[in-house]
Amino acid sequence: MSAETALSPDLENGPTDEELVASTLKGDLGAYDELIRRFQGRLYGVIYHLTSNHEDTNDLLMEVFDKAYRSLPTFRGQSSFYTWIYRIAINRSFNFLDKRKRRQGSMSLNELDEDGLPKLDLPDISPQNNPNKSIMLNELQNKLNESMLKLSKEHRTVVTLFDIQGLAHAEIAKIMGCTEGTVRSRLHYAHKQLQKSLGIYLKK
Amino acid sequence: MSQKEDFSELQKLLQLKRLETPGPDYFERFVDAFHIYQRREILQKEPWYSKVVEVLFEPWVAGVPRLATVAASVACLLGGVAFFLGPIQSGSVTLANGKVAHPRGILVAASQKEESLQIQPELIDTAAGGETTELRPLYVNGHGAVAYDSRLAF
């Protein structure tokens, strides 16, 4: 399981998501805060890897939790809360991407955070004592983001959920409302596209 | 799987993107920031059209159609059915003598007052040229009886 999907200690020992939803509906706002803490990291990751912009991700994440809170009375438990809130995050991100595309014709790489790197308080992954390696790593990250943005939003979503967040095909299918076969086929196509554009950075 | 379809190196590379996440401080502050956001959203008065725009651009929430989407679809459907099956169209013409001629040659014998449309079973002047013709009421709708003059049909 990836770092982003790792279970928090509360999730292992505390109430389940569905119990927290029930408590929230009874008026316990602290329960919703707990749900936010459980999902904020993973949802941040999904939205960020779709938008490639940290400010937009922050705004969208607020919107997602707000929307989910308002829609909670309509949550009937037919799917897990986890699937449900992921769907909201992906739908919101897709709407945002469509609006951005309509506004600008197509996604401009200038909309990415500077150098493709986050502006927020991110851990510095650049090797401290090797400036050449650091430059190469930055270049690689830029290229990686650029290649991801060339994929359609559906392909980018499956790559994000599978390769970056480590979800299983079945979980992705539930979230995206499609079959596992579709997930596999989208993933295969996306991998081929990425392999083509990132080939020079990959070991033969 | 062929050599070309081995994506393991690519998948390792993609894992680099896991590092593109804010530090723990951001997430520790997020719940408080969210409360501020929610209060601001509640206090902010939405313009009347925002709900319409929201339903138009986002008719589904998490894969489930909104109640407003369902209601609007049903209203459109009923409106369409009423339009095609409705016995009388709304546009009508008031004749010189105060009688009302309905489009498609239907004459409605009525008083001047819109709210009191009613049949006058006696002779009715037609819109064709003021000839006096006896018309027989054909059916009754919500406004009263309706008479039909075939010479006006088109």
Interface residues (C-beta under 8 A of the other chain):
Chain A: S2 A3 E4 D33 I36 R37 Q40 G41 Y44 G45 Y48 H49 H54 L61 M62 F65 D66 K67 Y69 S71 T74 W84 I85 R87 I88 N91 N95 L117 P118 L120 D121 L122 P123 I125 L140 Q141 L144 M148 V159 D163 I164 G177 H188 H191 K192 L194 Q195 L198 Y201 L202 K203
Chain B: K4 E5 F7 E9 L10 Q11 L13 L14 Q15 L16 K17 R18 L19 E20 T21 P22 G23 D25 Y26 F27 F30 V31 A33 F34 Y37 Q38 E41 F57 E58 W60 V61 A62 G63 V64
